[in-house]
Amino acid sequence: MTQLPDFRLETYFSRWEFVARHHMTASDMQTMGLGELLTLADDQDRAAFENMSLGYTTPRGDPALREAIARSYERVDADDVICFAGAEEALYIAMNVLLDAGDHAVVVTPNYQAAETVPLSLCEVTGVALDPDNDWELDLDQIKAAIRPNTRVVSVNFPNNPTGKVISVAAFAELARMCDERGIHLFSDEVYRGLERDPARTLPQAADLSARGLSLNVTSKALGLPGLRIGWIVCRDRALIDRLERAKHYTTICNSGPSEILARIALKARTTILDRNRALLTRNQPVFDAFFAEFPDTFEWQAPDGGCVAFPRYLGPEGVEEFCTRLVEEAGIFLLPAGIYRSELTPTPTDRFRIGIGRANPEEGVAALTQWMRAHR
């Protein structure tokens, strides 16, 4: 196995996620219980779940699940879909299939760490940073300048983790055209799609824009069902789907049968779940706005364009790493400092932290944070 560095985010989470009293950096929406999800099922899917045989499933994923996924796109069908055990497996396998020694990739930063560490373990990688001084904008000219004759992949993530940035529809379409023109695969992490503050800013999906585009998604983030561990890649290049399946034979082989049926139920009820989750974000927004408004000399706050995480700036003298450490050790308040998002490819801000805004009843955590801040003015 290729040697990879420690996954900073997961290492930090394993230390604090389940011991902190106030988990305020969650990257997923508020989840639901099994019974609540089953109330969204039709009779056929409920019966399929209750009576299923606990045997192996098909490597590409339950056909009915792939049909449900395909219906959430405009130009694909079930044969363009392959399912994985979460988005992480999908990303890992895709990069190992698409990239080899002698190839080159372009990766936008900041990002989910695996988006750059996996390509870096395989080939040369150039980073292009979102601009924190220009509303986290993506400069397409920098992407163009980074592309080489041997570039095989351009990797992006919008709505972005951790910044919440959503670029314009026109910019995303131009990016897809730029990649197509050069025979490059656009790898688009779309796990927060559907949680845009302004629905008019929802980006098209890469697999719809381009036959070479790969759309990555999962039940974990926008749908708030991480325990299902079901992710997928959609791509209209059937030969590439075949290669992804053959690579999957060396990892999970197939997914959990019960999870696939539950994911099928969730995908069929996708509109209902996303409506609920967007309503929760709308309800939560004033809670966070009010907190940051009370401490304008300590924080610089910008609500995300989409997704359920934000990346505010910390202005305190001791620095954000010490601030987050003191918070979790002294008050049990768990936030992610900027160091978790440092990049080997580009400079990244060192004065920010990730906060999650998609969980139900954030008032308790915000109240604890407010109390601590007032005591330490």
Secondary structure, 3 states (H helix, E strand, C coil): CCCCCCCHHHHHHHHHCCCCCEECCCCCCCCCCHHHHHCCCCHHHHHHHHHCCCCCCCCCCCHHHHHHHHCCCCCCCHHHEEEECHHHHHHHHHHHHHCCCCCEEEEEECCCCHHHHHHHCCCEEEEEECEHHHCCECCHHHHHHHCCCCEEEEEEECCCCCCCCCCCHHHHHHHHHHHHHCCCEEEEECCCCCCCCCHHHCCCCHHHHCCCCEEEEECCCCCCCHHHCCEEEECCCHHHHHHHHHHHCCCCCCCCHHHHHHHHHHHHCHHHHHHHHHHHHHHHHHHHHHHHHHCCCCEECCCCCCCCEECCEECCCCCHHHHHHHHHHHHCEECEEHHHHCCCCCCCCCCEEEEECCCCCCHHHHHHHHHHHHHCC
